[in-house]
Amino acid sequence: MAYDLSAAQVDTLLEKLTNDEAFHAAFAADPAAALASIGLPTTLAECVSNASLASQADIAAGRASIQALLTDPTLSSQHIHELAAQ
């Protein structure tokens, strides 16, 4: 199963995680609810359910890599989940 997120959707998510402290805190507390609040599929929350959320600065620093990863159509959600667990 792939997440099938567009580049615009991933950009919206990363923008909120990087620049919106309230959203970052909400995502850390309840990823599915935070994703739903911006109209993104809640299934993406699966890959962060057991991981701690990176700081806003770390997300900003890795933004290009994260964007590439989440929009790569060849990666399955299982692969992304495994990468997030590392």
N, C-alpha and C positions, 0 to 999 in steps of 0.2 A: 504494500500500500504506500503510495506516495502522498505527500501533502498537497501537491498541486497548487502551491502558492505563487501568485504572480510576483514579479519584481516590485510592483507598486505596493502590494500587500506586505511584503517583507520590509520594504522601506518604511512603511507606516509603523509597523511593529518596532523596528529598530529605532526609529525617530522617537517614539513614545518611551521606549526603554532607556534611551540615552538622555533625553531632555525633559522628561516629565517625572519628577520625583514621586508624585502620588501614584502614577501608573506603575512605575518601577516597584514600589512597595506593594501595590495591589497584585501585581504579577507574582511577586515573591510569595505572597500569602495564598493566592488562589489563581493559578495560571489560567484555568479554564474560564473562570468568570472574567478575568482581565481580557482575555482574547475575545470573548463574546461581546464585551463592552465596546470593542472597536470593529466588530463585524467579521472577525476571523474565525476559522474553524477551531473548535475547542479540542479536536483530536491532536493538535500540535502540543497540547499540554502534557501528553503522554511522555514526551522526551525530556521533560524537566521535572517530572513528579518526584523524583528521588535525588535531584541535584540541587545544589545551592545556586542561586542566581548571581552571576558576575556583577561587579559594581558597574555603575553607569560609565565610569572612565574606561574600564576594561571592555565593555561592550562597544564603546566608541572606537577604541583602538583596534578591535577586531571586526569592525563593521563590514568591511569588504569581504572578508573571509566568511563571515556568517551569512551575508547576503548570497554569496556564491553557493554555499552549502544548501541553504534552504530553497533555492530556486533551481537546483540541479535535478533535472527530470530522471536521471539515471540512478539516483539514490532513493532507497526505500525508507519508510519511516523507521523500520527496524534498524537500518544502518545508522540513521541519524540518532536514534535512541542509544545505540552502542557508543557512538562518538561522544554524546553528551555525558555518558556515564564515566568516561575516562578522566 
